[in-house]
Amino acid sequence: MDVTENSNHTANPESYCTTGLNKLYLKVTISALNVFLSVTVFLGNVLIIVALQKMSSLHSPSKLLFFCLASTDLCVGLIVEPLYALFIMSSEHSQRCFYVDILLTTMGIIFCEVSLLTVTSISVDRLVALLLGLRYRQVVTLKKLWVFVVVVWLFATCNAVLSLYNTFIAALNDYIALIFCAATTIFCYPKIYLTLRHHQATVEDHVHQREPNGRRIPLNISRYRKTVSSALWVVITLVACYFPCGILAPLFLNTGTRMLSLDIAWSLSLTLLFLNSTLNPFLYCWKMREMKRVVMDTIRQLPSPWN
């Protein structure tokens, strides 16, 4: 989000907040879109957080990771998107715009990095669950996951604070984390696929050799496939929403180009990035049957405004 040519936030606010979005209707449209998404993010992720507390199919550490991701998405809706709408509407007030952007950049870095690392952790968690089998519950404990979540939040917070003093080093940390997360995720899902194929082949051999009447594959494998599928869709959606912003960010940082079309593209790419927080609750309900059931039950229990 930092579009200055300097490596810190000591730039002149008047030049810093210059934007190509000088048309009122553009500012209002983009701001209104972000406010609308903020409301949907809040409603969707509150329902997911409530549903996670009632779900019994997920192991507690796995549930904690999904809870962390939903909480991060909720913070995007409550903090980042309203701040971005305020930033767009404050571009003509340089001093206000300057400080709003400092807060926006800091919060944006924290929540985006936590989301990225959490999604990667969910992928690793699914692979570890498959490889360890019955030992998974003894090895992956809630206490260990809490320590990991705290470390992730501390890393993201420290990097966000660092960006206020040295954008280059903070950006370097971001790219290292991005490469690490991408490589880890790319490794996890093919490994999961190959392991599942091997497991299925082993079960089929066992059925043909010892159980001619056949028996179904254990239910935990079926449930596991659903959680893997939901995690994979979360990864795909995150990549799709983050990709345009990742392409445009170096262009802004390296050239400082200011054109109306480019500024519109940048604003829309950030809005698309924020849209990821809106889509995740729908993905959970789509791919996790118990999640959908609990969410629908929670909605039915809400008091009707017409009563």
N, C-alpha and C positions, 0 to 999 in steps of 0.2 A: 504493500500500500504506500510505501514511501517513494514518492516520485521526484525527489530532489536530486540534483547532481552532486550534492555534498554528501559527506560520509556521516553527518550528524545532524541534529535538529537545531543547530544554531543559525540556520539561514534566516534571511529577512522574511518575515511573515508575508509581506506584500507580494514578493516574487514566489514564495513557496506555495501560496494558495491560488495562484493563477490557474485557471482552468478553461478549457474550450467549451464547457457547458455554460455558455453565456445567454442561453435562451431560457426564459422562465418556464415555458411549457415542458422543456426537457428536464429541468430540475424537478418540477412538480411530478412529472410522470415517473421518473426513476425513484424519487423519494417515496411516492405513494406505493409503488410496487414493492419496495423494501419494507414499508410499514405493514402492508398486507401480508407479506411473507413472514414478518415477525410474529404476527398474530397466529398464523398457521403453525409456525414452528413451536410456539408456546403451547398451543392446544394439543398438538400431536405428541410432543415429547412428554408433557405432563401425563397424558394417558399411558404412554409406554412405561414411564417410571412407576406409576401406580400398578400397572399390569405385571411388571417384573417382580414386584414384592409378593404377588399372589401366585406366580408360576412355580410349579414343582418339578418340571421336566429338566430344567437346566441345573447343572452343578453350580454350587455357590460361587466359585471363582469365575466361571464363565458368565454367570449372571452379573457379577461385579463389573466385568469388562463391558457388557452391554449397558449396564447402568451408567458407567463412566461416559460412554459414547453418547447416550441419550442426554445426560446432564450437560455435556459439552455443547451439544446441539441446542439445548434449551438456553444456555448462556449466549449462544450466537443470536438467538431470537430476541432475548431480553436486553442484550447490551450492544452487540456489534451492529446489527441491522439498524436499530434506532440511531446509533451514533453515525452510521454512514449516511442515513437520510439527513441528519442534522448537518453533517459535513457538506453534503451537496447544496443544501439550502443556505449555508453560511459562507459560500465561496466569495461573496462580495464583501464580507466583513473579515479582513485579513487576520486580525488578532484572534478573534473567536475561532476562525477556521484553523489557525495554526495550532491552538491547544486542543481543539477537538480531534485533529488528525493525530496528534501525539497519543492521545488516549485510544483512538480508533486503531492505530497501528499496533500499539502494545497489546490490546485485548485481542486483536485479530491474529497476531502471531501466536499468542498463548493457546487460543482455542483451536486454531487450524493445526498446530503442531500436536496438540493432545489428541485431536481427532485422528490424524494420520497415524500416530504411534499406537493408538488404541485399536484402530482397524487392523493394523499389522499384527498386534498382539492377539486379536481374536483369531486371525488366520493361524498363528503359531499354536494357540491353544487347541484349535481343532486338530492340527496335525499331532500334537503331543497326546491328545486324548485317544487318537487312533493307534499310535505306536505303543503306548503304555498299556492300553486295555484296562484290565481290572486294577492295575497299580496306579492309574491316573488319579484317583481320589486320595491316595496316600501321598503321592509326590506333589501334586499341584493343590496346595491348600489355600484357604481364604487369607490367612496371614501373609503368605508370600505374595499373593496378588495385591494386597493392600500396600505392601512395601513398594512393589513395582509401580502401582498407580501414583503413589506419592512422589517417587523419583521422576516419573514422566511429567507431572505437574511442575516440579521444581526445575527440571531442565527447560521446559517451555517458558516458565516465568523468567528464569535467568537469561535466556536468549532474548526474550522480549525487552528486558531492561538493558541488555547489552546493545540492542539495536538503537537505543536512544543516544549512545555514545560512539558506536562504531558500526555503521550499517554493513560494511564489507565483511567483517568477521561474523556478524550475526547471519548475513546471507550465506556465507560459507558453511556455517553450522546447519542452516536450513537445507542446503543442497546435499550435504553429507547425510543428514537424517533422511532426506528424500530418497537418495540412492540406496541407503541401507534398507529402508522400508520396501522399496520397489523390488530389490534383489531378494529379500526375505519372502515377500508375498509370491513372487514368481517361482521361488523354490517350493513353497508350501503346497500349492494347489496341484501341480503335476505329481508331487510325491503322494498327496492324499489320493488322487485318482488311481495311481499305480498300485498303492497299497490296498485300496478297496477292490480293485480287480483281482489282485492276488488272493485277498480274503474270500471273495465270492467264488473263485475257482476252487479254493480249498474246501469251502462248504459244499459245493456241488459234488466234488469227489467223495466227500464224506457221505453225502446223501446217496449217491449211486452205489457205493461199496457196502455201506452198513445199514442204510435205511431205505429200502426199495420203495416204501410207500411215500417217502418224502415228508419233510417237515419244513416249516417256514424258517427263514433266517431270523435270528433273534431280534426282538423289537428294538433293542438299543441301537443296532446298526441302522435300522430304518429312521429312528429319531435323529441319529447322528448325521445321516445324509441330509435331512432337512435343515439342521443347523449349519452344516457346511454350505448348502445351497444359499441360505440367507446371508451368510458371511461373504460368500463370493459375489452376490449381487450388491452388497454394500460396498465392496471394493470396486466393482465395475462402475457403480454410480459415482463414487468419490472421484475416480479417475476422470470420468466424463465431465464432471462439474468443475474440477480443478484444472483441467488441461488448457482451456482457452486463457485463463489467467496466467498460467505458467508460461505460455507462449508470448503473451503481451508484456509481462513484467520486465524481462530483460530489455525489451525495446524502449520502455520508459526509463529504466535506470541508466542505460548506457547512452541514449541519445538525447533524452529530455525533450523529445518532439512534442509539440503542442498543436494538434489539429482537431477540428470539431469531430470528424469521423473517427479519429483514433481515440479521442476522449469518450465518445459514445460507446465505442467497442470496449474500452477499458471498464467503464461503469457497468455495462451489461455483463462483462465477464466476471466482475466481482459479485454482481447480483446472482449470476448462475452458480458461483461458488457457494454463496449463502443458501441457494436453493437446495443444496445437498442436505442441509439440516431439516428441511421440510420433507424431503423424499424418504429419508431413513425410516420414520415411523410407518409409512405405507409399505415399505419393503419388509419390515418385521411382520406386519399383519398378513402380508401376501404369502410369505414363505414359511411362517411359523403358525401352525393351526391353533395351538394353545394360546399363543399371544393374541391372535385375532379373537378367539372366544372370550378371553378375559377382558380385552378392550371393549368388545361389544356389550358384555355384561356390565362393565363400569359405566358405559354411556347410558344404558337402560336405567341404571340406578340413580342417575342424575335427576334432580328435580326439574320438572317441565315448567317453562316460563308461562305456559297457558293455564296451569292449574292454580 
